[in-house]
Amino acid sequence: MGIFDKAKDALNSDKGEQISDQALDKGAEFATGKLGEDKADQINSARDKADEHIGKQGE
């Protein structure tokens, strides 16, 4: 098993899913704070798209 397989397994675990969700949430909050509430819908849409490709939800 290579390093990329181990990383993929870590992201696909429940703990990995929680960590990736927290990171995406913090990124979305930061972006909304910098760009303003009027961009919040676009930021949240991008956050959701990224979440679909990371961790368990990306399967």
Summary of the structure (lengths in Angstrom):
residues: 59
radius of gyration: 13.3
end to end distance: 19.2
largest distance: 45.4
contacts: 137
relative contact order: 0.15
helix: 88%
strand: 0%
